[in-house]
Amino acid sequence: MREITVAATQMACSWDTHDNLDRAEALVRQAASDGANAILLQELFETPYFCKDQKAELFKLARPFEGHPVIARFAELARELGVVLPISFFERANNAHYNSLAMVDADGAILGVYRKSHIPDGPGYQEKFYFNPGDTGFMVFDTHFGRMGTAICWDQWFPEAARAMALQGAEVLFYPTAIGSEPQDPTLDSRGHWQRVMQGHAGANLMPLVASNRIGAEPGDSCTVTFYGRSFVADPTGALLAEAGEDRETAVAATFDLDALANQRAAWGLFRDRRPELYDPLLTLDGEL
């Protein structure tokens, strides 16, 4: 039996970056003390979600992956606690900028970097101004506690991303995210939709899924976004096993037997009965071969 306890965290962020990092560390320590082996922090937790507005001066927030002080700090924390930490950060690579994630193993080793593939652009979420489309492809990492797939926020709306990670042998899917109110339509509440899409990824691939969101209202020049919270862990059928509230800074967790789940995936036949030779339309934008 290979047992893993995964945790989703959530918190509000201010422009006091030192405080954000301290509170993120406190949440990791809390989750680890409760027995978590792999702990997910939300997307871009070092600062508020700055993509509400297009401001050239905010590119100064980006730093290279090599020598990044936040990654180094959480790598040391991962080593101390013996936990896996996917760490979201704003990456600068020469003249390119990426919404990236460093996978830190339980011994503090940095296993690699994933760059967000799908970049949204809409009211309150103007990420195309800041981020190049990722060039890493979907990635899976071998860690001390299992093979983990990681994608970022807008990636979570695309079933192809989850399936690609599953086909590469992922045993758990992790999605750091930042989603909240829709400035263009105050009556639109996309929280349920957001959760159900990812619950579908868990069910379709028969594997646990962890999603971490932020909380609180964050004002910008063009709008204010109130983040939904509701970070969660879904089981391999898509059911919610653990869910945080809308406005509480917390960590929630669930435990799985990865060997039992591997047997379940094999027996269920979803991967045996795939017909990839029929899926050519997925390689086009319009579905035409």
Number of C-alpha atoms within 10 A of each C-alpha: 8 11 14 18 18 28 30 33 30 32 24 22 23 15 12 11 14 12 14 19 18 12 17 23 17 13 23 28 18 15 25 22 11 14 17 25 24 31 27 27 28 29 29 21 27 23 20 23 23 20 20 23 19 18 12 9 7 12 16 9 13 18 19 15 20 11 9 14 12 16 23 17 13 21 26 17 21 27 17 12 18 18 27 31 26 31 23 27 26 25 23 20 12 8 6 13 21 25 26 25 26 20 27 28 24 23 18 23 16 17 14 14 20 25 27 25 23 22 21 16 13 13 16 24 22 17 21 15 17 22 24 18 18 18 11 12 14 21 20 25 22 15 18 14 19 19 18 24 27 29 27 26 24 18 21 23 18 13 15 14 21 27 18 16 24 25 13 15 18 23 26 27 25 27 27 30 25 24 23 24 19 20 18 11 9 8 9 10 13 13 15 10 11 17 19 16 16 24 25 19 27 26 18 18 25 24 25 29 31 30 31 32 29 32 26 20 17 18 15 15 9 12 15 16 23 19 23 23 30 25 30 26 30 27 21 24 16 23 16 18 14 18 20 21 15 17 18 15 18 18 27 24 24 21 17 18 12 20 14 12 17 14 10 14 17 12 11 11 10 12 16 10 8 10 8 8 6 8 10 11 11 13 10 9 8 8 10 9 9
